[in-house]
């Protein structure tokens, strides 16, 4: 899992510093839609912008140090810990959250697999696991058990055993490929 990006792509990023005030306009794509957010401080984290400014509350706060994976989102095709990512570094990026997976009310294959396999309990880690699974399957449509285990291990679940989660990954690969 990539923990932090280090790029500013947008040449149209607007910085405004007057006295003790700071303002920065960032633009990125969120779940396929262009968004703009004005940051009042340079140290705002992506998870806070997603949850507080953009009301994408499916992404969960967990440990705050990038270890638990509950805050996983997909940034430019890579799963990242949004609790470590500075929002300013999302300028020009493409971000996908759990809210962006379902299409016209129909669950994404990974979401459906988690339902089919009852791979959740309290639900705090579920969005992180779903996003980690999506990122894996986007790169490896038929992942090996080792790849599945590595992806699942990037998100801690404190309630269940991991067997149902691992089964959900396999089910998602099967559903996505159209196999019975």
N, C-alpha and C positions, 0 to 999 in steps of 0.2 A: 504494500500500500504506500503510495507516495504521500508523505505527510505535509509537505508545503511546496508550493510553486514559487518561482522566483522570476516572474516575467511581468513586464508591463508592455503590452502590445499596442495599446491605444494611443495614437498620437494626439487624439482629441480629448484626452483626460484633462480635466480642469482642476487646477489647484488654486485655492484662494486663501491666503494667510494675511490677516489684518490684525495687528495687535496680538491679542491672545486667542483670536478666533481662527479656526481652521475649517475649511470646507473643501470637499473633493467630490466631484461627480464621477461615478463609475458607471460603465455600461457593459452589460453582458447579456447572454441569452440564458433564460431560465425555462427549462421544460419546453423549449421550442419558441418561446416568446421573448422579444427584446425587452429588457428592463433597464431602468436608470435609478440609481440610488445616490443620494447625497450623504456622504460620510461627514460627521461633525468632528470625529477624531481619527487619527491615522491608525490607531491600534484596534479598530473594530474587527471582530472575528466574523468569518463567513457564517458560522452557525447563528450568530446573533442577528445578522442582517437578514438571513433567511427566515428565522422564526419571528423576530420582532418587527422588522420593516416590511417584509413581504408576506408575512403570515403563513409561511410554509412550516407548519408545526409538526409535520410527520417526522422530520429529522429531529432526533432526540439528543438532549444533553446527557452526557454520561460522566466520564471521569474528568474531562477538561484537560487531559494531558496527552490525548491521542492514543491511549492504550486499549480502550475498550471497544471501539468501533461502532458504537451506537449512533454516532453522528456522521456516518459514512454517506457521502454523496459522490456523484460521478462528475469529475471536472475534466473536460477535454478527453473523455474516454477512459480516464483512470480513477479508481476509487481513492478518495482522500478523506482524511479526518478533518471535517469542517471546523472542529474546535481548535485546530492549530493554524488554519489557513487565514491569513489576513485578507479581509474583504477587498482591500485595494488591489491585491494581486489577482483578483478575479476579472479585472478589466479586460474586455475582449474575449473572455472565455465562454465556453458552453458548459452549463451546469444542468445536471438532471437530479431531481429529488424523487422521493417515493410518490409524491403527488403527480409527477409527470409520466408515470408508467401506464396507468390504465388508459384505454383508448375508447372513447364514446361509451363509457360505462362498462366496458368489458375489461376484466382483469388481464394484466400482462401474464405471460406464461409462468414467470417466476412467482408472481403473487398467487396464481391459481395453484401452482405446485405446493406452496406453503399451506394453502387451505386444504388441498387434497390430502396432504400428509400430516395435517395438524401439527405443523412444525413451529408452534409458538405456545406461549403460556401467558406471561404477564404482558407481553407486547413491547416492552421497552427496547429490546435488541432487534426485534423483527424488521423494522425499516433498514437498519444497518446490514443485516443478513441479506435481505432482498436486494439491496443496492450492490453489495459485494458479489452476490450471485449473478446479477445482471452484467456487471463489469466482466466477470469471468466468462460468462457465456457469449458475450459480444466478441471476445478475443478467441475463445476456444469453445465452439459450439458443442463439441463432444469431449468434455474434459475428462482427464484421468482421475482416478480416485485420489491420487496424490495432489493434483491441482485443486480438486474439490476440498480436500482436507485443509490445504494451505489457505484457501479463500475463507472457509468457514472459521478457521482459527483466528482470522483477523478481527472477528467480532465475538465478544464474550457474551455467553448466555449463563445467567446465574440460576435459572429456574428449571430448565429441562436438561436432559442428556442431549448430546449432539446427534444421536442416531436419526431422529426425525428430521433434523435440519439437513444432514447429509443425504437422507432419502429425498428431501425436497429438491436439493440441487440436481440429483439424478432425474427426478420426475420433470423438473423444469427443462432439462436438456432434451428429454423425450418429447415433451409437449411442444417445445420450440421447433423441433425437427419434424413434427407431424407424425412420428411413429406411434404405434398403438402398443 
